[in-house]
Amino acid sequence: MKSFANLYAALDETTKTTVKVAALARYFESAAPADAAWAVFFLTGRKPRQVVPSRKLVTWAAQVASLTPWLFEECYHAVGDMAETIALVLPEPEHSSDEPLARWVEDRLLPLRGMAEDEQRAAVLQAWGELDTRQRFVWNKLITGSFRVGVSQQLVTRALAMASGLDAAAVAHRLMGEWSPTPAFYESLRALDSTDADASKPYPFFLAHPLDGEPAQLGPIDEWQVEWKWDGIRAQLVRRAGQTFLWSRGEELVTERYPEIAAAAADLPDGTVIDGEILPWREGAVLPFGELQRRIGRKTVGKKLLAEVPVILMAYDLIELGGIDLRPRAMSERRALLEQLAPGKPGAISLARHRRGVVGRTGATAGREPRAPRRGHDAEAALVAVPRRPGARRLVEVEGRAVRHRRGFDLCPARQRQAREPVHGLHLRPLE
């Protein structure tokens, strides 16, 4: 626990990315697999449900510190964080525990949820008596489910790659999807053998971030592919080992919520992963996003809702075929393979149509700029012709539109999208 609390402090005390990555890498190099697995779990934003309400911790801490409620409240307003306030007002411990993070989580934290209130109070007070101020702060954050620190999953991925000698893309792939923070998982995460035994795992989703630079660096306009982007849910459709898995961008498995897509995927060859957008679609026309929201929060979908709000997966990239990672291949090659799988005919998996060299500066277009599609017309997509790997991606504005650059390009109107409008942009991709 001490090492993890010290790591938290090191991360919280700096804004420099390189310093954070170095601190994470040092921790992963020295931590036991059981501790490192839980550290990855918490640092990547995962957390168990709150095991003890914050109000109980406040009451117990005030009692132990002999503070009246109003005085504790004043302390909280001065500090600004409840977990830190509790850590600061408690008496200093007689000794500091050397138990590792995994023991604290598995033997002390998780069992709290099933205890009666008096048992919870005794267990929490005993823990406070064994932890120093820094450790208490982290412990309180874990108990309340409010653990956050200024690192992204991408930084954790970079640190794990640095500590294990692996490619960051391999680590990012292994972190996707559902996994349990066990020593075995952590060992598989950093294993040099890059074969992924989990058939359900998707690839890291391909996102974009701001770009510093001139639009001219994008090159000739006729080397680009342009597609409309519909307003839906980004998803990856995975077909492996005779099973189908549909993942949302939020790393949530949503296969059961969209059974029409899962049924259509049964015709795909094993070892296929398609990147696309889930859209509400009826009679050749996209429906408003509000209709899709009726299905988003449901674990199961009844026949009535299936009939009222059918969906499709608008496919715009092929990431894997025959079990082979296609990300290093050119967009034009991936597109040709995708067209063989989803030839554009109506169905629960549909191919996003595209145009080549149609968007650019006035007088510099290689073709006519497309009009916004009418309901039911094709739209979508976004990735590039160079290797699709996690890392820096940039955003730049071109003629009043935003263009995602460097392995991910996204052309979006700068104007505010109207309510219920099914299209909210264009995607731009280099072909070679």
C-alpha positions in Angstrom: 0.0 0.0 0.0 2.9 2.4 0.8 4.3 2.0 -2.7 0.9 2.7 -4.4 0.3 5.7 -2.1 3.7 7.1 -3.0 2.9 6.6 -6.7 -0.4 8.4 -6.3 1.5 11.3 -4.6 4.1 11.4 -7.4 1.5 11.5 -10.1 -0.6 14.1 -8.3 2.4 16.4 -7.7 3.4 16.9 -11.4 1.8 17.9 -14.7 4.6 16.7 -16.8 3.7 13.7 -18.9 7.2 12.3 -19.1 7.6 12.4 -15.3 4.3 10.6 -14.8 5.2 7.9 -17.3 8.5 7.4 -15.6 6.9 7.1 -12.2 4.4 4.6 -13.4 7.1 2.6 -15.1 9.2 2.4 -12.0 6.2 1.2 -10.0 5.4 -1.5 -12.5 9.0 -2.7 -12.6 9.2 -3.2 -8.9 5.6 -4.1 -7.8 4.5 -7.7 -7.2 2.1 -8.9 -10.0 -0.9 -9.0 -7.5 -0.3 -5.4 -6.6 0.5 -4.2 -10.1 -2.8 -5.8 -11.4 -4.9 -3.8 -8.9 -2.8 -0.6 -9.7 -3.6 -1.0 -13.4 -7.2 -1.6 -12.5 -7.5 1.6 -10.6 -5.3 3.8 -12.8 -7.2 2.9 -15.9 -10.4 4.2 -14.3 -12.0 1.0 -13.2 -13.3 0.7 -9.7 -15.4 -1.4 -7.4 -18.8 -0.1 -6.3 -18.7 2.2 -3.3 -18.4 -0.1 -0.2 -19.1 2.5 2.5 -21.1 5.7 2.1 -19.1 8.9 2.5 -21.4 10.2 5.2 -20.5 7.2 7.5 -16.8 7.9 7.0 -17.3 11.5 7.9 -19.3 10.6 11.1 -16.7 8.0 12.2 -13.7 10.3 11.5 -15.3 13.2 13.4 -15.8 10.9 16.4 -12.3 9.6 16.3 -10.8 13.1 15.9 -13.2 14.5 18.6 -14.5 17.1 16.2 -18.0 18.6 16.2 -19.9 18.4 12.9 -19.5 22.1 12.2 -15.8 22.1 12.8 -15.3 19.1 10.6 -17.4 20.9 7.9 -15.1 23.9 8.2 -12.1 21.7 7.8 -13.6 20.2 4.7 -14.2 23.6 3.1 -10.6 24.6 3.8 -9.2 21.4 2.3 -11.8 20.9 -0.5 -11.6 17.1 -0.6 -13.5 14.8 1.7 -11.0 11.8 1.6 -8.1 14.2 2.2 -9.9 16.0 5.0 -10.5 12.7 6.8 -6.9 11.6 6.4 -5.7 14.9 7.8 -7.9 15.2 10.9 -7.3 11.6 12.2 -4.7 11.1 14.9 -1.3 9.9 13.8 -1.1 6.1 13.8 1.2 4.3 16.2 2.7 2.3 13.4 2.4 2.1 9.6 1.3 -1.1 7.8 3.5 -2.8 5.3 0.8 -4.9 3.8 0.7 -4.8 0.0 -2.0 -3.2 -2.1 -3.6 -6.5 -3.1 -4.0 -7.6 0.5 -5.6 -4.3 1.4 -8.1 -4.5 -1.5 -9.0 -8.1 -1.4 -8.9 -8.8 2.4 -9.8 -5.4 3.8 -11.7 -3.3 1.3 -13.9 -5.6 -0.7 -15.3 -7.5 2.3 -16.6 -4.2 3.8 -19.6 -4.3 1.4 -21.1 -7.4 3.1 -20.6 -6.3 6.7 -23.1 -4.9 9.1 -22.5 -1.2 10.0 -20.9 -1.8 13.3 -18.5 -4.3 11.7 -17.7 -1.8 9.0 -16.9 0.9 11.5 -14.6 -1.4 13.4 -12.8 -2.5 10.2 -12.4 1.1 8.9 -11.2 2.5 12.2 -8.7 -0.4 12.4 -7.4 0.4 8.9 -7.1 4.1 9.7 -5.0 3.1 12.8 -2.5 1.2 10.6 -2.1 3.8 7.8 -0.2 7.0 7.6 -1.8 10.2 6.2 -0.8 9.5 2.6 -2.0 6.0 2.7 -5.3 7.0 4.4 -6.0 9.4 1.7 -5.7 6.7 -1.0 -7.6 4.2 1.1 -10.5 6.7 1.6 -10.6 7.3 -2.1 -10.8 3.6 -2.8 -13.5 3.0 -0.2 -15.7 5.7 -1.6 -15.2 4.8 -5.2 -13.8 8.3 -5.9 -10.2 7.3 -6.8 -8.9 9.5 -9.6 -5.5 10.8 -10.5 -4.2 12.8 -13.4 -3.3 9.9 -15.8 -5.0 8.6 -18.8 -5.1 4.9 -19.9 -2.8 5.9 -22.7 -0.1 7.0 -20.2 -0.6 3.8 -18.2 -0.2 1.9 -21.5 3.0 3.7 -22.3 4.4 3.0 -18.8 3.6 -0.7 -19.0 5.2 -0.9 -22.4 8.3 0.8 -21.1 8.5 -1.5 -18.1 7.9 -4.7 -20.0 9.8 -3.9 -23.3 6.6 -4.5 -25.3 5.1 -2.4 -28.1 2.5 0.1 -26.7 0.0 -1.2 -29.3 0.2 -4.7 -27.9 -0.3 -3.5 -24.3 -3.3 -1.3 -25.4 -4.9 -4.2 -27.1 -4.6 -6.4 -24.0 -6.1 -3.8 -21.8 -9.3 -3.6 -23.9 -12.4 -5.3 -22.9 -13.3 -7.2 -19.7 -10.5 -8.5 -17.4 -10.0 -9.2 -13.7 -7.1 -7.7 -11.7 -5.3 -11.0 -11.0 -1.6 -11.8 -11.0 -2.2 -14.1 -14.0 -3.8 -11.2 -15.9 -0.8 -8.9 -15.1 1.7 -11.6 -16.2 -0.3 -12.0 -19.5 -0.4 -8.3 -19.9 3.4 -8.0 -20.0 4.2 -11.4 -21.6 6.5 -11.1 -24.5 4.3 -13.5 -26.5 1.9 -11.2 -28.3 -0.7 -13.9 -29.0 -3.9 -12.8 -27.4 -5.9 -15.8 -26.1 -9.0 -13.8 -25.4 -11.2 -14.1 -28.5 -13.5 -11.3 -27.4 -11.0 -8.5 -27.1 -11.4 -5.5 -29.5 -8.7 -3.3 -30.7 -8.0 0.1 -29.2 -10.5 2.6 -30.6 -9.0 5.2 -33.0 -9.5 8.7 -31.7 -8.2 12.2 -32.5 -6.8 15.2 -30.7 -5.7 18.7 -31.6 -3.0 19.3 -34.2 -0.4 22.1 -34.4 0.4 22.8 -38.0 -0.8 23.9 -41.4 -3.6 22.1 -43.4 -1.2 22.0 -46.3 0.7 19.2 -44.7 -2.3 16.9 -45.5 -1.0 16.8 -49.1 -3.0 16.6 -52.4 -6.7 16.4 -52.0 -7.1 13.6 -54.5 -5.2 11.3 -52.2 -8.0 11.4 -49.7 -11.2 9.5 -49.2 -14.2 11.4 -47.8 -17.3 10.0 -46.0 -20.2 11.5 -44.1 -20.2 10.8 -40.3 -23.5 9.8 -38.8 -24.5 10.5 -35.3 -24.5 7.1 -33.6 -22.4 4.9 -31.3 -18.9 4.0 -32.2 -18.4 0.3 -32.1 -16.2 -2.7 -33.0 -17.8 -5.9 -34.2 -15.6 -8.9 -33.3 -16.2 -12.4 -34.8 -13.8 -15.0 -33.5 -13.9 -18.7 -32.4 -17.5 -18.9 -33.7 -18.6 -16.2 -31.4 -19.7 -12.6 -31.9 -18.8 -9.6 -29.6 -20.0 -6.1 -30.1 -18.0 -3.5 -28.2 -18.9 0.2 -27.7 -16.2 2.9 -27.6 -16.6 3.0 -23.8 -15.3 -0.6 -23.7 -18.7 -2.0 -22.9 -19.9 -5.3 -24.3 -23.3 -4.5 -25.9 -23.9 -7.6 -28.0 -27.2 -8.5 -26.4 -28.6 -5.0 -26.9 -28.3 -5.2 -30.7 -29.3 -8.7 -31.6 -29.9 -7.9 -35.3 -26.2 -6.9 -35.7 -25.1 -10.0 -33.8 -27.2 -12.3 -36.0 -25.8 -10.7 -39.2 -22.3 -11.2 -37.9 -22.7 -14.9 -37.8 -22.2 -14.9 -41.6 -18.7 -13.2 -41.2 -15.6 -15.4 -41.4 -13.8 -16.2 -38.2 -11.1 -13.7 -37.3 -12.9 -10.6 -38.5 -13.1 -7.3 -36.7 -15.1 -4.4 -38.2 -14.9 -0.8 -37.0 -18.2 1.2 -37.5 -21.1 3.1 -36.1 -24.3 1.7 -34.6 -27.2 3.7 -36.1 -31.0 3.6 -35.7 -32.2 2.7 -39.2 -35.5 2.0 -40.8 -36.6 1.7 -44.4 -33.3 2.9 -45.8 -33.2 6.0 -43.6 -31.3 6.9 -40.4 -33.4 7.9 -37.5 -32.7 10.7 -35.0 -30.2 9.8 -32.3 -32.9 10.2 -29.7 -34.5 7.0 -31.0 -31.2 5.1 -30.5 -31.1 6.4 -26.9 -34.2 4.3 -26.2 -32.1 1.2 -26.7 -28.7 2.4 -25.2 -29.5 1.8 -21.5 -31.3 -1.5 -21.9 -29.6 -4.8 -21.2 -32.3 -6.7 -23.1 -34.6 -5.4 -25.9 -38.2 -6.5 -26.3 -39.8 -7.3 -29.7 -41.8 -4.0 -29.7 -38.7 -1.8 -29.3 -36.8 -4.0 -31.9 -39.5 -3.2 -34.4 -39.8 0.5 -33.5 -36.0 1.2 -33.5 -34.1 -1.3 -35.6 -30.4 -0.7 -35.9 -27.5 -1.3 -38.3 -23.7 -1.3 -38.1 -22.4 1.2 -40.7 -19.0 -0.4 -41.4 -16.2 1.9 -42.4 -13.0 0.0 -41.7 -11.8 -3.6 -41.5 -9.3 -4.0 -38.7 -8.8 -7.8 -38.8 -9.4 -10.5 -41.3 -8.6 -14.2 -41.0 -7.1 -13.4 -37.6 -4.5 -11.0 -39.2 -4.2 -7.5 -37.9 -4.8 -5.2 -40.9 -4.0 -1.9 -39.2 -0.5 -1.6 -40.8 -2.0 -1.9 -44.3 -3.1 1.0 -46.4 -6.6 2.3 -46.2 -7.3 1.6 -49.8 -6.4 -2.1 -49.3 -8.5 -2.4 -46.2 -11.4 -0.7 -48.0 -11.2 -3.2 -50.8 -11.3 -6.1 -48.4 -14.2 -4.5 -46.5 -16.2 -4.2 -49.7 -15.9 -7.9 -50.2 -17.4 -8.6 -46.8 -20.0 -5.8 -46.8 -20.8 -5.1 -50.5 -23.3 -2.3 -49.6 -26.5 -4.2 -49.9 -29.2 -3.5 -47.2 -28.7 -5.3 -44.0 -27.8 -5.1 -40.4 -24.1 -4.6 -41.5 -23.9 -2.0 -44.2 -21.0 -0.5 -46.0 -20.4 3.3 -45.6 -20.0 4.8 -49.1 -17.3 7.2 -49.8 -16.0 9.7 -52.4 -12.4 10.3 -53.3 -10.8 13.8 -53.5 -14.0 15.8 -53.1 -13.3 18.2 -50.2 -10.7 21.0 -50.1 -10.1 24.7 -50.4 -12.2 26.7 -52.9 -10.7 26.2 -56.4 -8.5 23.3 -55.1 -11.0 20.5 -55.0 -10.4 17.4 -57.1 -14.1 16.9 -57.3 -17.5 18.5 -56.4 -18.0 19.0 -52.7 -20.7 16.7 -51.5 -23.9 18.1 -50.1 -25.1 16.9 -46.7 -26.9 13.6 -47.2 -30.6 13.3 -47.0 -32.1 10.9 -44.5 -31.2 7.4 -45.6 -28.2 8.4 -47.7 -24.8 7.0 -46.9 -22.4 8.6 -44.5 -19.7 7.7 -42.0 -16.1 6.9 -41.1 -12.7 8.0 -40.2 -9.4 6.1 -40.3 -6.2 6.3 -42.3 -4.0 4.6 -44.8 -1.0 4.5 -42.5 -0.6 2.1 -39.6 -3.4 2.5 -37.0 -1.5 2.6 -33.8 -2.3 4.3 -30.4 -0.5 7.6 -30.0 -0.7 11.2 -30.9 -3.4 12.3 -33.3 -4.1 15.9 -34.1 -6.9 18.2 -35.0 -6.8 21.2 -37.4 -9.4 23.5 -38.9 -9.7 23.6 -42.7 -12.2 25.9 -44.4 -14.4 26.1 -41.3 -14.2 22.4 -40.6 -12.1 20.4 -38.2 -9.8 17.8 -39.6 -8.3 15.1 -37.4 -4.7 14.5 -38.5 -2.1 11.8 -38.1 -3.4 8.3 -38.5 -6.9 9.6 -37.8 -8.7 12.3 -39.8 -12.1 13.8 -39.2 -13.7 16.6 -41.2 -16.5 18.2 -39.3 -18.6 21.3 -39.9 -17.7 24.1 -37.5 -21.4 25.2 -37.3 -23.5 24.0 -34.5 -25.4 20.9 -35.4 -29.2 21.2 -35.4 -31.3 19.1 -33.1 -32.4 15.8 -34.5 -30.0 16.2 -37.4 -28.6 12.7 -38.1 -25.3 13.8 -39.6 -22.7 15.8 -37.7 -19.7 15.8 -39.9 -17.5 14.4 -42.6 -14.6 12.0 -42.3 -11.4 12.4 -44.3 -8.9 9.6 -44.8 -5.7 9.3 -46.8 -5.8 6.3 -49.2 -2.1 5.3 -49.3 
